[in-house]
Amino acid sequence: MPIIGPGHDDPEYDGYDPAWKTQDTLFRRWLGEKLAAVGLDPDIATMYAPDNRYNGLSPSTMADIALVTGTTTEAVRAAHKADIADWMREQQLRDHPDLAVLDADLDRITHRH
């Protein structure tokens, strides 16, 4: 994946976090499972996740991932969207920690039925 502008190690690259190499995300788990299922090293997921959260996935990247994982671009897009939704929820809870209590209560109510 070509980098436009400063490289990942440059301090000017504000959108990069070295923790990306190990950060557990829904997309990384999905991608790791798909890679393992076709006999590839799940660590290849490091190339795309969680970078997908910050920089998105281009159509050509989605096509590449689909080809390598033996899935479809629609499946890649769905996994990406699920990860973004999870991340948005995470951010909302970080911005408003009091929502965690409400969320737990709503989960309790949902699972009661």
N, CA and C atoms as an extended XYZ file, in Angstrom:
339
Properties=species:S:1:pos:R:3:atomname:S:1:resname:S:1:resid:I:1 pbc="F F F"
N         0.855       -1.165        0.000 N   MET     1
C         0.000        0.000        0.000 CA  MET     1
C         0.902        1.228        0.000 C   MET     1
N         0.843        2.042       -1.053 N   PRO     2
C         1.702        3.218       -1.109 CA  PRO     2
C         1.282        4.262       -0.077 C   PRO     2
N         2.270        4.957        0.424 N   ILE     3
C         2.009        6.005        1.400 CA  ILE     3
C         2.214        7.340        0.718 C   ILE     3
N         1.221        8.189        0.793 N   ILE     4
C         1.311        9.524        0.230 CA  ILE     4
C         1.655       10.461        1.375 C   ILE     4
N         2.700       11.217        1.217 N   GLY     5
C         3.108       12.142        2.276 CA  GLY     5
C         4.105       11.469        3.199 C   GLY     5
N         4.183       11.921        4.460 N   PRO     6
C         5.165       11.377        5.402 CA  PRO     6
C         4.955        9.879        5.632 C   PRO     6
N         6.049        9.199        5.907 N   GLY     7
C         5.963        7.772        6.202 CA  GLY     7
C         5.446        7.526        7.600 C   GLY     7
N         5.113        6.258        7.889 N   HIS     8
C         4.554        5.906        9.190 CA  HIS     8
C         5.461        6.279       10.362 C   HIS     8
N         6.771        6.283       10.142 N   ASP     9
C         7.690        6.581       11.238 CA  ASP     9
C         7.931        8.073       11.422 C   ASP     9
N         7.425        8.892       10.529 N   ASP    10
C         7.634       10.328       10.639 CA  ASP    10
C         6.629       10.943       11.603 C   ASP    10
N         7.104       11.844       12.478 N   PRO    11
C         6.195       12.444       13.457 CA  PRO    11
C         5.071       13.259       12.816 C   PRO    11
N         5.286       13.702       11.567 N   GLU    12
C         4.240       14.484       10.909 CA  GLU    12
C         3.030       13.637       10.533 C   GLU    12
N         3.200       12.319       10.531 N   TYR    13
C         2.099       11.440       10.139 CA  TYR    13
C         1.206       11.240       11.359 C   TYR    13
N         0.293       12.190       11.566 N   ASP    14
C        -0.533       12.210       12.770 CA  ASP    14
C        -1.486       11.037       12.875 C   ASP    14
N        -1.870       10.440       11.740 N   GLY    15
C        -2.877        9.397       11.777 CA  GLY    15
C        -2.341        8.009       12.082 C   GLY    15
N        -1.042        7.888       12.354 N   TYR    16
C        -0.473        6.563       12.573 CA  TYR    16
C        -0.186        6.315       14.043 C   TYR    16
N        -0.540        5.145       14.488 N   ASP    17
C        -0.264        4.723       15.854 CA  ASP    17
C         0.461        3.384       15.774 C   ASP    17
N         1.671        3.277       16.346 N   PRO    18
C         2.403        2.004       16.278 CA  PRO    18
C         1.614        0.822       16.847 C   PRO    18
N         0.639        1.095       17.705 N   ALA    19
C        -0.185        0.024       18.267 CA  ALA    19
C        -1.026       -0.662       17.198 C   ALA    19
N        -1.133       -0.054       16.005 N   TRP    20
C        -1.903       -0.670       14.918 CA  TRP    20
C        -1.401       -2.066       14.607 C   TRP    20
N        -0.111       -2.288       14.827 N   LYS    21
C         0.460       -3.585       14.485 CA  LYS    21
C        -0.103       -4.708       15.348 C   LYS    21
N        -0.643       -4.372       16.508 N   THR    22
C        -1.160       -5.404       17.413 CA  THR    22
C        -2.592       -5.139       17.877 C   THR    22
N        -3.159       -3.987       17.543 N   GLN    23
C        -4.492       -3.626       18.033 CA  GLN    23
C        -5.540       -4.631       17.559 C   GLN    23
N        -6.306       -5.139       18.495 N   ASP    24
C        -7.346       -6.114       18.189 CA  ASP    24
C        -8.597       -5.377       17.722 C   ASP    24
N        -9.030       -5.658       16.513 N   THR    25
C       -10.253       -5.060       15.972 CA  THR    25
C       -11.095       -6.164       15.338 C   THR    25
N       -12.366       -5.866       15.130 N   LEU    26
C       -13.248       -6.838       14.469 CA  LEU    26
C       -12.728       -7.175       13.073 C   LEU    26
N       -12.262       -6.161       12.359 N   PHE    27
C       -11.781       -6.408       10.998 CA  PHE    27
C       -10.522       -7.269       11.020 C   PHE    27
N        -9.623       -7.020       11.958 N   ARG    28
C        -8.402       -7.825       12.057 CA  ARG    28
C        -8.760       -9.283       12.357 C   ARG    28
N        -9.711       -9.500       13.264 N   ARG    29
C       -10.122      -10.873       13.584 CA  ARG    29
C       -10.746      -11.550       12.370 C   ARG    29
N       -11.644      -10.831       11.681 N   TRP    30
C       -12.290      -11.390       10.494 CA  TRP    30
C       -11.243      -11.734        9.450 C   TRP    30
N       -10.352      -10.785        9.186 N   LEU    31
C        -9.329      -10.994        8.181 CA  LEU    31
C        -8.386      -12.128        8.571 C   LEU    31
N        -7.993      -12.187        9.830 N   GLY    32
C        -7.126      -13.266       10.310 CA  GLY    32
C        -7.765      -14.634       10.137 C   GLY    32
N        -9.067      -14.718       10.445 N   GLU    33
C        -9.789      -15.993       10.275 CA  GLU    33
C        -9.828      -16.408        8.809 C   GLU    33
N       -10.118      -15.451        7.931 N   LYS    34
C       -10.205      -15.758        6.500 CA  LYS    34
C        -8.840      -16.152        5.940 C   LYS    34
N        -7.788      -15.468        6.375 N   LEU    35
C        -6.441      -15.806        5.910 CA  LEU    35
C        -6.042      -17.198        6.382 C   LEU    35
N        -6.323      -17.504        7.653 N   ALA    36
C        -5.994      -18.828        8.191 CA  ALA    36
C        -6.768      -19.918        7.458 C   ALA    36
N        -8.026      -19.627        7.096 N   ALA    37
C        -8.867      -20.618        6.412 CA  ALA    37
C        -8.307      -21.006        5.043 C   ALA    37
N        -7.570      -20.089        4.408 N   VAL    38
C        -6.985      -20.407        3.104 CA  VAL    38
C        -5.497      -20.757        3.224 C   VAL    38
N        -5.044      -20.961        4.462 N   GLY    39
C        -3.674      -21.416        4.689 CA  GLY    39
C        -2.611      -20.331        4.689 C   GLY    39
N        -3.025      -19.077        4.847 N   LEU    40
C        -2.056      -17.982        4.892 CA  LEU    40
C        -1.843      -17.517        6.331 C   LEU    40
N        -0.747      -16.832        6.540 N   ASP    41
C        -0.397      -16.326        7.869 CA  ASP    41
C        -1.367      -15.212        8.271 C   ASP    41
N        -2.089      -15.376        9.383 N   PRO    42
C        -3.031      -14.338        9.826 CA  PRO    42
C        -2.361      -13.000       10.132 C   PRO    42
N        -1.046      -13.008       10.348 N   ASP    43
C        -0.346      -11.749       10.633 CA  ASP    43
C        -0.337      -10.806        9.436 C   ASP    43
N        -0.697      -11.311        8.260 N   ILE    44
C        -0.811      -10.440        7.091 CA  ILE    44
C        -1.862       -9.367        7.352 C   ILE    44
N        -2.777       -9.650        8.257 N   ALA    45
C        -3.827       -8.686        8.598 CA  ALA    45
C        -3.242       -7.358        9.056 C   ALA    45
N        -2.014       -7.378        9.571 N   THR    46
C        -1.360       -6.162       10.036 CA  THR    46
C        -1.278       -5.113        8.929 C   THR    46
N        -1.232       -5.567        7.685 N   MET    47
C        -1.139       -4.629        6.564 CA  MET    47
C        -2.401       -3.787        6.414 C   MET    47
N        -3.540       -4.307        6.834 N   TYR    48
C        -4.809       -3.631        6.569 CA  TYR    48
C        -5.581       -3.196        7.806 C   TYR    48
N        -5.331       -3.809        8.920 N   ALA    49
C        -6.132       -3.508       10.104 CA  ALA    49
C        -5.219       -3.059       11.221 C   ALA    49
N        -5.577       -2.052       11.962 N   PRO    50
C        -6.758       -1.201       11.890 CA  PRO    50
C        -6.632       -0.002       10.980 C   PRO    50
N        -5.661       -0.004       10.079 N   ASP    51
C        -5.532        1.087        9.108 CA  ASP    51
C        -6.847        1.320        8.386 C   ASP    51
N        -7.637        0.256        8.204 N   ASN    52
C        -8.926        0.409        7.532 CA  ASN    52
C        -9.814        1.417        8.252 C   ASN    52
N        -9.655        1.532        9.571 N   ARG    53
C       -10.476        2.470       10.336 CA  ARG    53
C       -10.112        3.917       10.036 C   ARG    53
N        -8.857        4.182        9.865 N   TYR    54
C        -8.384        5.548        9.740 CA  TYR    54
C        -8.275        6.026        8.303 C   TYR    54
N        -7.956        5.124        7.393 N   ASN    55
C        -7.734        5.514        6.007 CA  ASN    55
C        -8.718        4.889        5.043 C   ASN    55
N        -9.588        4.014        5.544 N   GLY    56
C       -10.566        3.369        4.682 CA  GLY    56
C        -9.953        2.274        3.827 C   GLY    56
N       -10.767        1.666        3.011 N   LEU    57
C       -10.319        0.640        2.071 CA  LEU    57
C       -10.759        1.054        0.683 C   LEU    57
N        -9.804        1.177       -0.204 N   SER    58
C       -10.140        1.526       -1.588 CA  SER    58
C       -10.777        0.313       -2.258 C   SER    58
N       -11.494        0.532       -3.342 N   PRO    59
C       -12.072       -0.602       -4.070 CA  PRO    59
C       -11.012       -1.625       -4.494 C   PRO    59
N        -9.838       -1.147       -4.895 N   SER    60
C        -8.797       -2.098       -5.315 CA  SER    60
C        -8.250       -2.885       -4.118 C   SER    60
N        -8.146       -2.242       -2.960 N   THR    61
C        -7.698       -2.953       -1.756 CA  THR    61
C        -8.730       -3.996       -1.351 C   THR    61
N       -10.012       -3.625       -1.424 N   MET    62
C       -11.060       -4.600       -1.096 CA  MET    62
C       -11.016       -5.778       -2.055 C   MET    62
N       -10.784       -5.500       -3.318 N   ALA    63
C       -10.685       -6.583       -4.310 CA  ALA    63
C        -9.489       -7.478       -4.014 C   ALA    63
N        -8.362       -6.878       -3.636 N   ASP    64
C        -7.171       -7.661       -3.284 CA  ASP    64
C        -7.436       -8.553       -2.076 C   ASP    64
N        -8.068       -7.982       -1.051 N   ILE    65
C        -8.376       -8.756        0.160 CA  ILE    65
C        -9.327       -9.897       -0.183 C   ILE    65
N       -10.346       -9.615       -0.991 N   ALA    66
C       -11.305      -10.654       -1.391 CA  ALA    66
C       -10.598      -11.778       -2.142 C   ALA    66
N        -9.696      -11.421       -3.032 N   LEU    67
C        -8.968      -12.421       -3.811 CA  LEU    67
C        -8.108      -13.302       -2.904 C   LEU    67
N        -7.368      -12.683       -2.017 N   VAL    68
C        -6.456      -13.423       -1.133 CA  VAL    68
C        -7.215      -14.299       -0.139 C   VAL    68
N        -8.364      -13.819        0.324 N   THR    69
C        -9.114      -14.557        1.346 CA  THR    69
C       -10.150      -15.513        0.771 C   THR    69
N       -10.339      -15.476       -0.541 N   GLY    70
C       -11.339      -16.351       -1.144 CA  GLY    70
C       -12.756      -15.934       -0.808 C   GLY    70
N       -12.960      -14.624       -0.594 N   THR    71
C       -14.296      -14.102       -0.295 CA  THR    71
C       -14.709      -13.160       -1.422 C   THR    71
N       -15.699      -12.358       -1.166 N   THR    72
C       -16.154      -11.373       -2.143 CA  THR    72
C       -15.867       -9.965       -1.629 C   THR    72
N       -15.884       -9.009       -2.540 N   THR    73
C       -15.699       -7.624       -2.089 CA  THR    73
C       -16.850       -7.202       -1.180 C   THR    73
N       -18.025       -7.769       -1.394 N   GLU    74
C       -19.160       -7.457       -0.530 CA  GLU    74
C       -18.904       -7.957        0.897 C   GLU    74
N       -18.297       -9.125        1.020 N   ALA    75
C       -17.975       -9.664        2.349 CA  ALA    75
C       -16.909       -8.805        3.029 C   ALA    75
N       -15.927       -8.366        2.260 N   VAL    76
C       -14.882       -7.490        2.812 CA  VAL    76
C       -15.510       -6.176        3.270 C   VAL    76
N       -16.357       -5.603        2.423 N   ARG    77
C       -17.028       -4.343        2.760 CA  ARG    77
C       -17.884       -4.509        4.015 C   ARG    77
N       -18.595       -5.611        4.120 N   ALA    78
C       -19.445       -5.849        5.296 CA  ALA    78
C       -18.595       -5.956        6.567 C   ALA    78
N       -17.473       -6.653        6.488 N   ALA    79
C       -16.585       -6.772        7.655 CA  ALA    79
C       -16.002       -5.413        8.021 C   ALA    79
N       -15.645       -4.644        7.015 N   HIS    80
C       -15.113       -3.293        7.234 CA  HIS    80
C       -16.162       -2.409        7.895 C   HIS    80
N       -17.396       -2.441        7.377 N   LYS    81
C       -18.473       -1.621        7.938 CA  LYS    81
C       -18.786       -2.023        9.381 C   LYS    81
N       -18.774       -3.315        9.652 N   ALA    82
C       -19.028       -3.777       11.026 CA  ALA    82
C       -17.942       -3.268       11.967 C   ALA    82
N       -16.706       -3.264       11.490 N   ASP    83
C       -15.599       -2.772       12.299 CA  ASP    83
C       -15.741       -1.273       12.557 C   ASP    83
N       -16.120       -0.525       11.533 N   ILE    84
C       -16.298        0.924       11.684 CA  ILE    84
C       -17.431        1.209       12.670 C   ILE    84
N       -18.522        0.459       12.591 N   ALA    85
C       -19.635        0.646       13.520 CA  ALA    85
C       -19.188        0.355       14.956 C   ALA    85
N       -18.403       -0.699       15.125 N   ASP    86
C       -17.883       -1.039       16.454 CA  ASP    86
C       -16.976        0.065       16.964 C   ASP    86
N       -16.136        0.591       16.104 N   TRP    87
C       -15.212        1.654       16.472 CA  TRP    87
C       -15.975        2.926       16.845 C   TRP    87
N       -17.031        3.251       16.091 N   MET    88
C       -17.837        4.433       16.406 CA  MET    88
C       -18.471        4.294       17.784 C   MET    88
N       -18.934        3.106       18.095 N   ARG    89
C       -19.529        2.852       19.416 CA  ARG    89
C       -18.473        3.028       20.508 C   ARG    89
N       -17.281        2.496       20.243 N   GLU    90
C       -16.154        2.648       21.169 CA  GLU    90
C       -15.854        4.119       21.428 C   GLU    90
N       -15.798        4.899       20.351 N   GLN    91
C       -15.499        6.329       20.479 CA  GLN    91
C       -16.593        7.047       21.256 C   GLN    91
N       -17.821        6.689       21.001 N   GLN    92
C       -18.940        7.310       21.705 CA  GLN    92
C       -18.849        7.029       23.201 C   GLN    92
N       -18.506        5.789       23.544 N   LEU    93
C       -18.381        5.450       24.956 CA  LEU    93
C       -17.193        6.148       25.603 C   LEU    93
N       -16.128        6.355       24.844 N   ARG    94
C       -14.972        7.086       25.387 CA  ARG    94
C       -15.309        8.550       25.595 C   ARG    94
N       -16.071        9.112       24.666 N   ASP    95
C       -16.462       10.515       24.787 CA  ASP    95
C       -17.490       10.728       25.891 C   ASP    95
N       -18.309        9.719       26.122 N   HIS    96
C       -19.383        9.805       27.120 CA  HIS    96
C       -19.410        8.522       27.947 C   HIS    96
N       -18.500        8.392       28.919 N   PRO    97
C       -18.415        7.148       29.696 CA  PRO    97
C       -19.721        6.774       30.398 C   PRO    97
N       -20.557        7.771       30.680 N   ASP    98
C       -21.829        7.479       31.330 CA  ASP    98
C       -22.736        6.636       30.432 C   ASP    98
N       -22.490        6.655       29.122 N   LEU    99
C       -23.287        5.835       28.205 CA  LEU    99
C       -23.017        4.346       28.390 C   LEU    99
N       -21.861        4.002       28.953 N   ALA   100
C       -21.542        2.590       29.181 CA  ALA   100
C       -22.555        1.968       30.134 C   ALA   100
N       -22.959        2.719       31.138 N   VAL   101
C       -23.947        2.221       32.090 CA  VAL   101
C       -25.285        2.029       31.391 C   VAL   101
N       -25.680        3.005       30.590 N   LEU   102
C       -26.930        2.892       29.838 CA  LEU   102
C       -26.870        1.722       28.867 C   LEU   102
N       -25.745        1.574       28.175 N   ASP   103
C       -25.582        0.484       27.224 CA  ASP   103
C       -25.694       -0.870       27.915 C   ASP   103
N       -25.049       -1.008       29.064 N   ALA   104
C       -25.115       -2.273       29.801 CA  ALA   104
C       -26.555       -2.572       30.211 C   ALA   104
N       -27.280       -1.544       30.613 N   ASP   105
C       -28.666       -1.729       31.016 CA  ASP   105
C       -29.528       -2.129       29.821 C   ASP   105
N       -29.293       -1.504       28.675 N   LEU   106
C       -30.056       -1.864       27.475 CA  LEU   106
C       -29.734       -3.291       27.030 C   LEU   106
N       -28.472       -3.685       27.131 N   ASP   107
C       -28.098       -5.065       26.806 CA  ASP   107
C       -28.806       -6.049       27.728 C   ASP   107
N       -28.857       -5.701       29.009 N   ARG   108
C       -29.525       -6.563       29.980 CA  ARG   108
C       -30.996       -6.726       29.618 C   ARG   108
N       -31.645       -5.637       29.259 N   ILE   109
C       -33.057       -5.675       28.899 CA  ILE   109
C       -33.254       -6.501       27.626 C   ILE   109
N       -32.382       -6.313       26.648 N   THR   110
C       -32.478       -7.036       25.382 CA  THR   110
C       -32.336       -8.541       25.602 C   THR   110
N       -31.374       -8.945       26.410 N   HIS   111
C       -31.109      -10.365       26.620 CA  HIS   111
C       -32.130      -11.026       27.557 C   HIS   111
N       -32.896      -10.223       28.233 N   ARG   112
C       -33.909      -10.761       29.154 CA  ARG   112
C       -35.053      -11.405       28.379 C   ARG   112
N       -35.312      -10.936       27.169 N   HIS   113
C       -36.442      -11.455       26.384 CA  HIS   113
C       -36.050      -12.638       25.560 C   HIS   113
